[in-house]
Amino acid sequence: MTTSLIIVCIIALIVIIFAIRGIRVIRQSETSVIERLGKYHKTLPSGINIVWPIIDRPREFHTRYAYTDINGSQYVKSKTSSRIDLREQVYDFPKQSVITKDNVQTEINALLYFQIVDPVKAVYEIDNLPNAIEKLTQTTLRNVIGELELDETLTSRDTINAKLRAVLDDATNKWGVKVNRVELQDIIPPASVKAAMEQQMQAERQKRAAILTAEGDKQTAILTSEGEKASQINQAEAKKQAMILQAEAEKQAAILKAEGEADAKVLQAEAEARSIGKIADAVAQTKTDPASFVLAEKYIAAIQQMASGDRSKTVFLPFEATNLLGSIGGIKEIFEKK
């Protein structure tokens, strides 16, 4: 009885151990490749899975991880695991020396973002997948950089990233890996080249500053010339307007003067007409010819004017002096009657 109980307990213990070891719990976004007697059997999904102990064993898979020591230095270590991570992973590769097309040795480090889409291929198509991806990335990076000059390398990161991603994605497709993107972190040229580049940049800045200064002086000169030209035009316009206004003023003055003289002559003629009219009335009373009276008056005024000069020594009288004397006599009679 005791022996039978012991045997039953041993069998029960073995069953329990087998049951515990046969239950596999796979976390979300992870999987495991199971081999039965050394041959691929199945891929376990996430959740609870039942396998046969001893005859079913998970295939070991190489992974890598980065860690930082107490001094701040970063290292990368590899390990093996029975679980395969299906999430997007990032590999930070250490710096490597590459040579550009113009024979400049440059240090470059890159980041690679990839995802395992077929665990079976990742296990059976390549040995040590992380190491294979790293070496493939390094060689591809050397080939891509070798086709570019240093200036193109420094300014064409997007182009380099696109070329790297295309080549790596095509090469890792048979490994069950999808390369999503590649990013260049640092491109470090030699110290001598960096110093020459800084001098070149400084020279370019000085050149641009000189060009901008010359352009500013040119614009200033143009603006000054245009200002002087505008000022001269304004002055000429002002002089023109002043001359026009002066001419208008002189014209108005001449018109007013002519109108005044005309009015004065009209008034003078009217006064003479009234005077002649009165004289004619007076002469009519003496029965003397008015024309002779007016003519005599003109003669007397003319004789007075000729005699008033300093150099007038001789006075010429008209040939028909009798008319003048007759007119004077008529004037005398008019004044005697008055």
ROKEMAR-875198 format. One line per field, with one value per residue (C-alpha): residue in one letter; z, x, y; residue number from 1. Coordinates in steps of 0.05 Angstrom, whole numbers, plus 5000, padded with zeros to 4 digits. Last residue first. Example, Ala and Ser with C-alpha at 12.3 -4.5 7.8 and 13.67 -1.06 7.14 Angstrom:
residu: S; A
up: 5143; 5156
east: 5273; 5246
north: 4979; 4910
num: 2; 1
% end
This chain:
residu: K; K; E; F; I; E; K; I; G; G; I; S; G; L; L; N; T; A; E; F; P; L; F; V; T; K; S; R; D; G; S; A; M; Q; Q; I; A; A; I; Y; K; E; A; L; V; F; S; A; P; D; T; K; T; Q; A; V; A; D; A; I; K; G; I; S; R; A; E; A; E; A; Q; L; V; K; A; D; A; E; G; E; A; K; L; I; A; A; Q; K; E; A; E; A; Q; L; I; M; A; Q; K; K; A; E; A; Q; N; I; Q; S; A; K; E; G; E; S; T; L; I; A; T; Q; K; D; G; E; A; T; L; I; A; A; R; K; Q; R; E; A; Q; M; Q; Q; E; M; A; A; K; V; S; A; P; P; I; I; D; Q; L; E; V; R; N; V; K; V; G; W; K; N; T; A; D; D; L; V; A; R; L; K; A; N; I; T; D; R; S; T; L; T; E; D; L; E; L; E; G; I; V; N; R; L; T; T; Q; T; L; K; E; I; A; N; P; L; N; D; I; E; Y; V; A; K; V; P; D; V; I; Q; F; Y; L; L; A; N; I; E; T; Q; V; N; D; K; T; I; V; S; Q; K; P; F; D; Y; V; Q; E; R; L; D; I; R; S; S; T; K; S; K; V; Y; Q; S; G; N; I; D; T; Y; A; Y; R; T; H; F; E; R; P; R; D; I; I; P; W; V; I; N; I; G; S; P; L; T; K; H; Y; K; G; L; R; E; I; V; S; T; E; S; Q; R; I; V; R; I; G; R; I; A; F; I; I; V; I; L; A; I; I; C; V; I; I; L; S; T; T; M
up: 3602; 3542; 3545; 3550; 3488; 3450; 3467; 3443; 3377; 3370; 3383; 3328; 3280; 3299; 3285; 3219; 3200; 3215; 3154; 3149; 3216; 3268; 3281; 3349; 3354; 3417; 3444; 3480; 3550; 3528; 3548; 3480; 3444; 3498; 3498; 3423; 3424; 3476; 3436; 3372; 3406; 3432; 3364; 3333; 3385; 3370; 3295; 3300; 3340; 3285; 3318; 3321; 3390; 3422; 3383; 3413; 3483; 3463; 3425; 3485; 3528; 3479; 3471; 3546; 3547; 3490; 3525; 3588; 3548; 3513; 3580; 3609; 3549; 3552; 3626; 3613; 3559; 3604; 3660; 3613; 3587; 3659; 3679; 3619; 3632; 3705; 3687; 3638; 3688; 3740; 3691; 3672; 3745; 3758; 3698; 3721; 3791; 3765; 3722; 3780; 3824; 3770; 3762; 3838; 3840; 3783; 3817; 3882; 3845; 3813; 3880; 3911; 3853; 3860; 3935; 3926; 3875; 3919; 3979; 3937; 3914; 3984; 4009; 3953; 3969; 4043; 4025; 3980; 4035; 4086; 4038; 4027; 4102; 4113; 4058; 4087; 4156; 4125; 4089; 4153; 4190; 4134; 4138; 4213; 4203; 4150; 4198; 4255; 4213; 4193; 4243; 4215; 4274; 4281; 4212; 4213; 4180; 4171; 4171; 4158; 4155; 4176; 4155; 4138; 4063; 4068; 4101; 4035; 4005; 4069; 4077; 4007; 4009; 4080; 4064; 4001; 4038; 4096; 4049; 4011; 4076; 4102; 4039; 4065; 4103; 4054; 3994; 4023; 4037; 3967; 3954; 3924; 3981; 4030; 3999; 3997; 4068; 4094; 4060; 4093; 4161; 4154; 4132; 4190; 4240; 4209; 4211; 4284; 4304; 4265; 4297; 4246; 4187; 4149; 4207; 4264; 4228; 4175; 4227; 4263; 4202; 4212; 4255; 4259; 4242; 4262; 4250; 4282; 4252; 4270; 4224; 4228; 4166; 4125; 4066; 4000; 3953; 3944; 4020; 4065; 4124; 4196; 4244; 4305; 4345; 4320; 4357; 4339; 4346; 4352; 4326; 4364; 4348; 4404; 4398; 4462; 4475; 4490; 4473; 4493; 4461; 4494; 4471; 4512; 4531; 4574; 4628; 4680; 4720; 4660; 4605; 4574; 4504; 4484; 4436; 4416; 4390; 4388; 4421; 4392; 4441; 4459; 4446; 4459; 4531; 4552; 4503; 4490; 4512; 4498; 4540; 4509; 4452; 4392; 4391; 4326; 4306; 4296; 4268; 4274; 4330; 4364; 4362; 4353; 4379; 4355; 4407; 4402; 4430; 4417; 4476; 4526; 4514; 4570; 4559; 4595; 4583; 4640; 4690; 4661; 4659; 4731; 4751; 4713; 4745; 4814; 4800; 4777; 4839; 4884; 4851; 4859; 4933; 4944; 4911; 4955; 5018; 5000
east: 4657; 4649; 4723; 4742; 4704; 4731; 4802; 4790; 4766; 4827; 4871; 4836; 4845; 4918; 4927; 4890; 4933; 4996; 4988; 5060; 5062; 5109; 5180; 5211; 5286; 5328; 5302; 5362; 5334; 5264; 5201; 5193; 5174; 5123; 5093; 5088; 5052; 5003; 4988; 4978; 4931; 4888; 4887; 4863; 4808; 4785; 4790; 4747; 4696; 4686; 4667; 4596; 4610; 4551; 4571; 4641; 4612; 4570; 4628; 4672; 4622; 4619; 4694; 4700; 4648; 4686; 4752; 4723; 4695; 4762; 4798; 4749; 4758; 4833; 4832; 4788; 4836; 4896; 4862; 4843; 4914; 4941; 4892; 4911; 4985; 4977; 4937; 4992; 5046; 5010; 5000; 5074; 5093; 5047; 5077; 5147; 5132; 5101; 5162; 5208; 5169; 5170; 5245; 5254; 5210; 5250; 5315; 5289; 5265; 5334; 5368; 5323; 5334; 5408; 5404; 5360; 5408; 5468; 5434; 5415; 5487; 5514; 5465; 5484; 5558; 5544; 5504; 5560; 5612; 5570; 5560; 5635; 5648; 5599; 5631; 5700; 5674; 5644; 5709; 5748; 5699; 5705; 5781; 5778; 5730; 5776; 5835; 5794; 5771; 5697; 5643; 5575; 5529; 5461; 5445; 5374; 5349; 5275; 5223; 5267; 5221; 5252; 5232; 5304; 5288; 5266; 5332; 5367; 5309; 5297; 5371; 5379; 5316; 5330; 5402; 5383; 5328; 5374; 5429; 5380; 5353; 5423; 5443; 5478; 5537; 5547; 5541; 5596; 5640; 5633; 5584; 5591; 5634; 5580; 5531; 5580; 5605; 5534; 5517; 5577; 5558; 5484; 5498; 5546; 5494; 5436; 5478; 5498; 5425; 5403; 5451; 5445; 5401; 5345; 5322; 5305; 5286; 5252; 5208; 5194; 5164; 5148; 5208; 5211; 5265; 5290; 5364; 5403; 5469; 5539; 5588; 5662; 5693; 5756; 5760; 5779; 5737; 5686; 5678; 5714; 5679; 5700; 5650; 5614; 5574; 5506; 5443; 5393; 5320; 5263; 5192; 5152; 5152; 5198; 5221; 5221; 5267; 5325; 5398; 5442; 5482; 5511; 5518; 5555; 5544; 5593; 5563; 5616; 5567; 5555; 5502; 5465; 5446; 5410; 5419; 5379; 5396; 5340; 5338; 5288; 5235; 5232; 5179; 5201; 5221; 5156; 5098; 5069; 5005; 4996; 4967; 4967; 5007; 5017; 5065; 5099; 5097; 5136; 5204; 5249; 5297; 5253; 5195; 5217; 5176; 5186; 5164; 5123; 5118; 5074; 5029; 5060; 5067; 5048; 5073; 5041; 5078; 5127; 5071; 5035; 5099; 5114; 5043; 5046; 5113; 5085; 5024; 5069; 5112; 5050; 5022; 5087; 5091; 5019; 5034; 5095; 5055; 5000
north: 8764; 8808; 8827; 8753; 8737; 8798; 8777; 8707; 8734; 8778; 8718; 8681; 8738; 8743; 8668; 8673; 8733; 8695; 8651; 8633; 8600; 8629; 8605; 8620; 8628; 8625; 8559; 8530; 8535; 8512; 8552; 8586; 8522; 8504; 8573; 8574; 8506; 8530; 8593; 8555; 8506; 8564; 8595; 8530; 8524; 8595; 8587; 8524; 8561; 8615; 8680; 8708; 8736; 8697; 8636; 8640; 8632; 8573; 8542; 8552; 8516; 8459; 8459; 8451; 8396; 8361; 8373; 8341; 8283; 8274; 8276; 8225; 8180; 8189; 8172; 8111; 8088; 8101; 8063; 8005; 8003; 8003; 7948; 7906; 7919; 7901; 7839; 7818; 7835; 7792; 7735; 7739; 7739; 7679; 7642; 7661; 7636; 7572; 7559; 7575; 7527; 7473; 7483; 7478; 7415; 7385; 7402; 7371; 7309; 7302; 7313; 7260; 7212; 7221; 7210; 7149; 7120; 7136; 7103; 7043; 7036; 7045; 6991; 6944; 6955; 6941; 6878; 6854; 6868; 6831; 6773; 6769; 6773; 6717; 6676; 6688; 6666; 6603; 6588; 6598; 6552; 6500; 6503; 6492; 6433; 6404; 6408; 6378; 6319; 6315; 6294; 6274; 6259; 6227; 6198; 6171; 6107; 6091; 6035; 5974; 5914; 5848; 5777; 5760; 5758; 5831; 5850; 5868; 5907; 5946; 5960; 5988; 6032; 6056; 6074; 6112; 6151; 6169; 6192; 6237; 6266; 6278; 6316; 6379; 6350; 6292; 6338; 6383; 6322; 6293; 6236; 6167; 6140; 6162; 6113; 6055; 6067; 6071; 6005; 5972; 5998; 5982; 5911; 5901; 5926; 5887; 5822; 5835; 5845; 5782; 5733; 5677; 5692; 5655; 5610; 5657; 5722; 5680; 5646; 5712; 5745; 5820; 5838; 5914; 5965; 6034; 6045; 6102; 6125; 6144; 6179; 6196; 6227; 6212; 6260; 6228; 6272; 6216; 6210; 6161; 6130; 6121; 6090; 6116; 6065; 6039; 6058; 6004; 6020; 5970; 5970; 5918; 5844; 5824; 5751; 5710; 5651; 5698; 5705; 5764; 5820; 5882; 5954; 6005; 6078; 6116; 6160; 6144; 6101; 6056; 6066; 6008; 5987; 5923; 5866; 5806; 5736; 5685; 5617; 5568; 5546; 5471; 5419; 5346; 5357; 5389; 5386; 5454; 5490; 5565; 5622; 5692; 5722; 5677; 5617; 5601; 5527; 5463; 5478; 5417; 5400; 5348; 5395; 5467; 5525; 5598; 5648; 5712; 5782; 5842; 5822; 5774; 5699; 5651; 5580; 5521; 5456; 5467; 5471; 5411; 5370; 5387; 5370; 5304; 5286; 5302; 5258; 5201; 5208; 5210; 5148; 5111; 5131; 5108; 5041; 5031; 5047; 5000
num: 338; 337; 336; 335; 334; 333; 332; 331; 330; 329; 328; 327; 326; 325; 324; 323; 322; 321; 320; 319; 318; 317; 316; 315; 314; 313; 312; 311; 310; 309; 308; 307; 306; 305; 304; 303; 302; 301; 300; 299; 298; 297; 296; 295; 294; 293; 292; 291; 290; 289; 288; 287; 286; 285; 284; 283; 282; 281; 280; 279; 278; 277; 276; 275; 274; 273; 272; 271; 270; 269; 268; 267; 266; 265; 264; 263; 262; 261; 260; 259; 258; 257; 256; 255; 254; 253; 252; 251; 250; 249; 248; 247; 246; 245; 244; 243; 242; 241; 240; 239; 238; 237; 236; 235; 234; 233; 232; 231; 230; 229; 228; 227; 226; 225; 224; 223; 222; 221; 220; 219; 218; 217; 216; 215; 214; 213; 212; 211; 210; 209; 208; 207; 206; 205; 204; 203; 202; 201; 200; 199; 198; 197; 196; 195; 194; 193; 192; 191; 190; 189; 188; 187; 186; 185; 184; 183; 182; 181; 180; 179; 178; 177; 176; 175; 174; 173; 172; 171; 170; 169; 168; 167; 166; 165; 164; 163; 162; 161; 160; 159; 158; 157; 156; 155; 154; 153; 152; 151; 150; 149; 148; 147; 146; 145; 144; 143; 142; 141; 140; 139; 138; 137; 136; 135; 134; 133; 132; 131; 130; 129; 128; 127; 126; 125; 124; 123; 122; 121; 120; 119; 118; 117; 116; 115; 114; 113; 112; 111; 110; 109; 108; 107; 106; 105; 104; 103; 102; 101; 100; 99; 98; 97; 96; 95; 94; 93; 92; 91; 90; 89; 88; 87; 86; 85; 84; 83; 82; 81; 80; 79; 78; 77; 76; 75; 74; 73; 72; 71; 70; 69; 68; 67; 66; 65; 64; 63; 62; 61; 60; 59; 58; 57; 56; 55; 54; 53; 52; 51; 50; 49; 48; 47; 46; 45; 44; 43; 42; 41; 40; 39; 38; 37; 36; 35; 34; 33; 32; 31; 30; 29; 28; 27; 26; 25; 24; 23; 22; 21; 20; 19; 18; 17; 16; 15; 14; 13; 12; 11; 10; 9; 8; 7; 6; 5; 4; 3; 2; 1
% end
